[in-house]
Amino acid sequence: MDVSSVLTHDAVTLIRRCGSRPFFVWIHYMDPHEPYNPPERYRTMEGPWPLFSPADPHWGGPKFGENITDVPLGANPDAKAAYVRSLYTGEIEYLDSHVAKLLRTLDDLGLRDNTYIVFTSDHGEELWERGLYGHGHSLYDEQVRVPLIYAGPGLAPRTVEAPGSAIDIMPTLAELLGVKADETWHGQSIAPILIGREKWPEGRSCYVQATNYTAPEPLQLVVSGAHKLIYGTETQRIELYSLAEDAEERYNLAEERPDLAATLRAQLSKWSESFPSRSFVEKLDPSQEDILQQLRAAGYLGDR
């Protein structure tokens, strides 16, 4: 039984055991994730490998935690990249089938109309759109634009085009459930927007702080309206894109629009001061060193 099947089985079992009692379940699937190895019924292309895992020794790739972004495909790279993308798509469809099982469980128990559901992802993947593979080395949309879906009592189906952020999930759920928000949370509740009492505020910005180990330097971004600014915290490199006119983020407008770049940079700086990065560990418990090393290798912790 694969990991996704185990997670779904355990989640369904827990929900059924809760019965009519209130419950909170966080299910963190690793599909779609390397290795790309969807079940046969979710495969649409023939390819040179049964699965794709560049960190695996079979590929002669790097050790766990080392940079795996530069993954050459050898001969016929376009065809191989298309095959890898088909495996990735298959993994997404496979994950969808597990989410469907969870929703059917709520339906079977009569809980669907009384349960708040949030579906999102921690990151996307670059699949050679810019010549590299994976995530953590940039803040372009293929890596940071992910699904964010809220569903539940009083939430009407609709699509919001403005950028949202995972940092708002906890305060939003707290307000929907009538629970007091923790004072240390930095996000803002969008519950009034979801239930239709308020409109999405024009000009509301979305921020990202990236400290992943694969990046050449810690990166930040701000999306404000139709524009997106990416900032390198060590080199002070700035990239500015018009998402409305350049959705693939190929044309850097920083030199053409210095005033706009300066405005967004100042906005990002103000946000950074109020929300400093806390990805570093000051004091380590020796008994947890193995776990801490794994977290560092996965990019969740940094070293000074």
N, C-alpha and C positions, 0 to 999 in steps of 0.2 A: 504494500500500500504506500503511495507517495505521500509527501508531506501535506499537500493541499487536501487530500482525502482524509488524512488524520485530523487536520484542523477542523474541517467541516464536520466530521463525525463527532468530535469532542464538543464543538459549539452547539450542534443540534441536540446532543445529549444534555448539555447544561441547560439549554433553553427549555427543553421538555421537563427537566427536573424542577425548574423554577415554577412551572405552572402559571398561576395567576399572580404570583409575587413579583414585585418590581425587580428588574435585573439590569445589569450593565455588562456587556460583552464587547471586548476589543479583540478582533480577529485580524492578525497580521499575516497575510499570505505572502509567500516569497515568489510565487508565480505572478506575472512573468518576470523571470530572473534567470541569470546564468546558473547552470547550463540550460540552454534552450533545447528542450527535449519534450515537446508535447506528445500526448497519446496519438496513435496512428490516425484516428478519425478526425483529428484536427490538423493534419498535414495536407498541404495542397500542392507541394512541389517535390520533385526528386532532387537530391543533392549529393555532394561528395562525402558528407559525414552524417552519421545517425543523429548526432547532437552537436551543439556548438558551445565550446567552453574554452576560451583562449588561455585561462589561468591553469588549465589541466596540464600535467606533465606531458601528456600525449602530444600537445601542441608545441612543446618546448618553450612554453610561456613562462612568465615570471612567477615567483612564489606569492602566496597569499599576502595581500597588502601592498605589493609593489605595483608600479604603474602598468596597466594593461591597455592603455588607450591606443597605443600604436601597434595595431594588429594587422600585419600585411596579409593579403589573401592570395598572393602568388598569381598564377595564370588565371585569366578570365575573372578578374576581380568583380566586375559588374554582375555577372551571373551568380557568383558566390554570395555577394552582398544581398542580391534579391532572394536567394535561398535562405539566408540567415534572417532576413526580414519576414519571410513566410513562417519560419519557426517561431519568431517572436509573436507574430499575429496569432499563430496557433495556440501559444501559451496564454494570450489574452482571452481567446475564445474558451479555452479550457477553464480559466479562472471564472469567466462569466457563468459557466455551468454550475460552479460551486456556489456562487452568489445566488443563483436561481434556487438552489436547494435550500439555502438559508431562508429565502423569502417564502418558499413553499411551506417551510416549517411554521413560520409565523402565521401564514394563511390557515394551515391545518389546525392550529391551536386557537384561532380566532384573535390573534394578537396584532395582526398587521396594522389595523386602524388605530391602535393605541401604543404604537412603538415608534420612537424617533430613530431614523437610520441615517448614518453619514457614510458616504463612500468616497474615498480619496486615495491618493498614492503619494509616496515620499519623493519620487523623482521619475523622469522619463529617461530615455536612452538615446544617445547619438549612434546611429548605424551608418557611419561613413558619409553623412550629409556634408561634413567638413573635412573628411579624410581620416577621422578618428573613430574610435569605438568606445562605448560605455558611458559613464557619467562621472561627475565630480570635477571635470577639468574646465568647464565653462558654465555660463549662465544663459545660454541661448535657449529659445523656447522649446526646442526638442528635449531639453533636459529639465526645464522648470515649469512648463505648462502641463498641468495634470488635471484629471477629473476632480471635481468637487461637487458632490450631489447631496442635498438634504431632502429627506422625505419624512412625513409623519403627520400627526394630527394638526389640522389647521393650515398646512402648507400646501398651497395650490400649485399644480404643475406649471412651470414657466422656466424660461431661460434668461439668465442675467449675463450680458456680454462683458460687463466691467470686471476687472481682475479681482479675485478674492484671495484669501490667504488662510492656510491651515492654522495660523496662530489665533484666528477668531473662532475656531470650532468649540473649544471648551467654554468660553464665556457665552457663546450662543446657546449651547445645550443647557447651560446653567439657567439662563433666563427662560428658555422654553419649559424647563422643569420646575421653575420657581425656586431654584437653589441660589443662595448668595454666592457671587463670584469671589474667587480668591483675590486678595489685594495685590498679590505678586504677579498676577497674569498681565501680560502686555497687550493681548488682543482685545478687540472690541466686539460686543455682541451685535450680530446682524439679525437677531430674532424679529425686531419690528419690521424689517424689510421682508423677511421670509413670510410673515403672516399677513403682509399687505398693509400695515398701518403707516409705513413710511416708504418713500421711494429711495432707490439707491442714490447716495449723495454724489453729485457731480464733482469731479476733481479728486475723489478719494484715491489715494495712492496705495500701491502695494510694494512691499520691500522683501528682499531676500539677502540673507547673510550666508555666505558659503566659505567654509574653512576646510574642505575636504582635502585629504592628503594628496590626491592626484593633481590638484590645480597647481599651476606654476606659482601662484600667490593667492592669498585670501581675496575673494571677490565679493562685491556687493552689487545690488541692482535696485533701481526704483522704476516702477511703471506708473506713469501719471498721464491719464488721458490716452492719447494715441502714441505717446512717446515712451521710450525705454532707454535708460542710461545704465551702463555697466561700468563699474569702477574697480580698478586694481589698487588695493590698499597699500602695497609696497612701492610699486612703480608710479602710482597716481595716473595710470593710463585710463583714458576715458573713451568709451564707445557710446554713440547716440544713434538710435534707430527710430524711424517712423513705422510703427507696426501696421498702420493703415495702408501705407504705400509700399512697404518693403517687409512683407510678412516673414520672409526667410532671413532677415537681418544680414543682408549682404553689403549694404552701403552705409558706411559710418558718416554721420552728419556732424560730428563734433567740431570740425574746422569750419563748416559752412554755417552752423547755428551756435556760435560761441555763447550768446546770451542765454539761449535755452539750456545749453549744457551747464552753464554756471548756475542757473536757477535750480535745476534738478540736482546738481552736485551739492548745493547748499542745503537743499531739502533732505538729501541722503545723509549729510553730515549731522544735521540736527537730529534725525532719527537715530543715528548711530550713538550719539551722546546719551540719548535716553534709553538705549537698549544695547548695552555693550555685549560683545560676544563672550560667552562663558564656556568655551569648548576646551579650556585647559584645566588640568587637575593639579591643585596645589599640593595636597597631601595624599599619599598613596598608602593603602593598607597592603602590606606585603603578602597577606594571604589571598589577595585578589589580583595579584600581578598578572597571572595568566589571562584572566578575563579582561583586564585593562589593556594588555597587549593586543588582544583580539579586537577590542573596540577601537584602539588606535589604528590598527591595520585596516579596519573597515571604514575609517574616516570619521568616526563618531567622537573621538578625542584627539587632542593635539598635544604636543610637547613644546615647552619653551626652549 
